[in-house]
Amino acid sequence: MALISPVVLMAGAAAGCFSTWWYLRRQSPRKEIKADSGMPSPAFISLDTALAIHDHANSMLFRFLLGELTGALSRHGCALTRDLAQSTELAPDVKNDLAKTLLMQREKFLAPNQSAQAAEETVEYLISTGYAEGWINALLKGCGSQGWYTGPCSTGAGETARHEQEPASHLYPLKQIIIRVQGTTGTLTRDLIRGLERISEDIQITPFPDRGQCETRDGTYGYTGTASPHSTVSYRIVWQHCTSGAGFFPDGYGTDLPAFFEGERGQLSGITGRHMTLIIQGTRHTLSAPMLDCLCQAIRRISAGEFEGAEYGNDFGYAFICERHV
């Protein structure tokens, strides 16, 4: 019996594979690849996109923390300076307090719904592992790289306790925030509240202006899906200082509307639409987190159906009114 040539065997095997592939291809119709399926385009997952998103997300957090840093430094009689010759190494107890304060504020920023106990346990763990010390050192060095240095402190540790006992004149300038939100007569309360919730994000990431300076921010939120399609919610936020006088809350402790709203209601009476006005005040030592909490408390009360309210004491607190004029 004649042997079959290896070339013939290879040719037969190749033909068999080809016929099998062709049969399977005929039995399974090809599926078209849609343009909107599959992996994202290389441009979307590029390094440039990743860095831009990273910078955007982290800039919100660190703008907030820088505002908290200035307040925490002032409690110890310290301040930032642009003069490198005046830069001073902070005392260990001051630096430890800064780390604890800022890490606590970071927890509230990143996870606002966690309990105070959970946040404190997290911060205590970061302190025990040495993370807090390295983190605050990195933060202060980062400030130095941008030309901001910690200057000499007028006092050492215990400055916080001294502030609690100092006369009211040393609490100036008072920090004040005025929020005005306006919609049409057809705008629902829930739409105005949604506007307030977005405003809270602005307050959360905006450091309070330096002493003597004022900042104003205006904006408009479009149709939110519940009111008239032609309805918009506009807002104005004012950050300002009160250098003298009784401020918003001259009565000390209380829950009555302050006199500020007498003039406010007089101005609103001639403007058609829905209006909300909120005022928040703290001393020069008040950090932004407690002031933001005042806004959150007001939002909860408005959501529950209250049209006016106030809660304040020792130059710190909030008050609000909700008006409708046709």
Backbone hydrogen bonds, N-H to C=O, Kabsch-Sander energy under -0.5 kcal/mol:
donor,donor_aa,acceptor,acceptor_aa,energy
9,L,5,S,-2.0
10,M,6,P,-2.4
11,A,7,V,-2.2
12,G,8,V,-2.4
13,A,9,L,-2.4
14,A,10,M,-2.3
15,A,11,A,-2.2
16,G,12,G,-2.3
17,C,13,A,-2.3
18,F,14,A,-2.3
19,S,15,A,-2.3
20,T,16,G,-2.2
21,W,17,C,-2.5
22,W,18,F,-2.4
23,Y,19,S,-2.1
24,L,20,T,-2.5
25,R,21,W,-2.2
26,R,22,W,-2.0
27,Q,23,Y,-2.2
28,S,24,L,-1.7
34,K,32,E,-0.6
37,S,34,K,-1.3
44,F,41,S,-1.1
45,I,41,S,-1.3
46,S,43,A,-0.9
50,A,46,S,-2.0
51,L,47,L,-2.7
52,A,48,D,-2.2
53,I,49,T,-2.3
54,H,50,A,-2.5
55,D,51,L,-2.6
56,H,52,A,-2.2
57,A,53,I,-2.6
58,N,54,H,-2.3
59,S,55,D,-2.1
60,M,56,H,-1.2
61,L,57,A,-1.0
62,F,58,N,-2.6
63,R,59,S,-2.1
64,F,60,M,-1.4
65,L,61,L,-2.2
66,L,62,F,-2.3
67,G,63,R,-1.5
68,E,64,F,-1.8
69,L,65,L,-2.3
70,T,66,L,-1.8
71,G,67,G,-1.4
72,A,68,E,-2.6
73,L,69,L,-2.5
74,S,70,T,-1.9
75,R,71,G,-1.3
76,H,72,A,-0.5
76,H,73,L,-1.3
77,G,74,S,-1.6
78,C,73,L,-2.5
81,T,149,Y,-3.2
84,L,82,R,-0.8
86,Q,83,D,-1.3
87,S,84,L,-1.2
88,T,150,T,-3.4
95,K,91,A,-2.7
96,N,92,P,-2.5
97,D,93,D,-1.9
98,L,94,V,-2.3
99,A,95,K,-2.4
100,K,96,N,-2.4
101,T,97,D,-2.7
102,L,98,L,-2.8
103,L,99,A,-2.3
104,M,100,K,-1.8
105,Q,101,T,-2.0
106,R,102,L,-2.3
107,E,103,L,-2.0
108,K,104,M,-2.0
109,F,105,Q,-2.1
110,L,106,R,-2.6
111,A,107,E,-2.6
114,Q,111,A,-1.6
119,A,115,S,-2.1
120,E,116,A,-2.4
121,E,117,Q,-2.3
122,T,118,A,-2.0
123,V,119,A,-2.3
124,E,120,E,-2.6
125,Y,121,E,-1.9
126,L,122,T,-2.1
127,I,123,V,-2.1
128,S,124,E,-2.4
129,T,125,Y,-1.8
130,G,127,I,-1.0
131,Y,126,L,-0.9
132,A,126,L,-2.0
134,G,130,G,-1.7
135,W,131,Y,-2.6
136,I,132,A,-2.4
137,N,133,E,-1.9
138,A,134,G,-2.0
139,L,135,W,-2.2
140,L,136,I,-2.4
141,K,137,N,-2.3
142,G,138,A,-2.1
143,C,139,L,-1.9
144,G,140,L,-2.1
145,S,141,K,-2.0
146,Q,142,G,-0.7
146,Q,143,C,-1.0
147,G,144,G,-1.8
148,W,143,C,-2.5
149,Y,81,T,-2.8
149,Y,147,G,-0.5
151,G,79,A,-3.0
151,G,149,Y,-0.6
154,S,77,G,-2.2
155,T,76,H,-0.8
159,E,156,G,-0.8
162,R,158,G,-1.8
163,H,159,E,-2.1
164,E,160,T,-1.3
165,Q,161,A,-0.7
165,Q,162,R,-1.1
166,E,162,R,-0.9
166,E,163,H,-0.5
170,H,167,P,-1.7
171,L,168,A,-2.1
172,Y,169,S,-0.9
174,L,242,C,-2.6
175,K,282,G,-2.7
176,Q,240,Q,-2.8
177,I,280,I,-2.6
178,I,238,V,-2.3
179,I,278,L,-2.9
180,R,236,R,-2.4
181,V,276,M,-2.8
182,Q,234,S,-2.7
183,G,274,R,-2.4
187,T,184,T,-1.4
191,D,188,L,-0.8
192,L,188,L,-1.5
193,I,189,T,-2.5
194,R,190,R,-2.0
195,G,191,D,-1.7
196,L,192,L,-2.1
197,E,193,I,-2.5
198,R,194,R,-1.7
199,I,195,G,-2.2
200,S,196,L,-2.1
201,E,197,E,-0.8
201,E,198,R,-0.6
202,D,198,R,-1.2
203,I,199,I,-2.2
204,Q,200,S,-2.0
205,I,201,E,-1.4
206,T,202,D,-0.9
213,Q,210,D,-2.4
215,E,239,W,-2.3
217,R,237,I,-2.5
219,G,235,Y,-1.8
221,Y,233,V,-3.9
231,S,228,S,-2.4
233,V,221,Y,-2.6
234,S,182,Q,-2.6
234,S,232,T,-0.5
235,Y,219,G,-2.6
236,R,180,R,-1.9
237,I,217,R,-2.6
238,V,178,I,-2.4
239,W,215,E,-3.2
240,Q,176,Q,-2.6
240,Q,238,V,-0.5
242,C,174,L,-2.2
243,T,241,H,-0.6
249,F,246,A,-0.5
252,G,249,F,-1.0
253,Y,251,D,-0.9
254,G,312,Y,-2.0
261,F,258,P,-1.5
262,E,259,A,-1.6
263,G,259,A,-0.8
264,E,260,F,-1.4
265,R,261,F,-2.6
266,G,262,E,-1.5
267,Q,263,G,-1.8
268,L,264,E,-2.1
269,S,265,R,-1.6
270,G,267,Q,-0.7
271,I,268,L,-2.1
272,T,270,G,-0.5
273,G,325,H,-3.3
274,R,183,G,-1.7
275,H,323,E,-2.9
276,M,181,V,-2.4
277,T,321,I,-2.0
278,L,179,I,-2.6
279,I,319,A,-2.5
280,I,177,I,-2.4
281,Q,317,G,-2.4
282,G,175,K,-2.5
284,R,171,L,-2.2
286,T,283,T,-1.4
291,M,287,L,-1.0
292,L,288,S,-2.5
293,D,289,A,-2.1
294,C,290,P,-1.5
295,L,291,M,-1.4
296,C,292,L,-2.1
297,Q,293,D,-2.3
298,A,294,C,-2.2
299,I,295,L,-2.4
300,R,296,C,-2.1
301,R,297,Q,-2.0
302,I,298,A,-2.5
303,S,299,I,-2.6
304,A,300,R,-1.3
305,G,302,I,-1.5
306,E,301,R,-2.2
309,G,320,F,-1.9
311,E,318,Y,-2.5
312,Y,254,G,-1.8
313,G,316,F,-2.7
316,F,313,G,-1.3
317,G,281,Q,-2.1
318,Y,311,E,-2.2
319,A,279,I,-1.7
320,F,309,G,-2.5
321,I,277,T,-1.9
322,C,307,F,-2.4
323,E,275,H,-3.1
325,H,273,G,-2.5
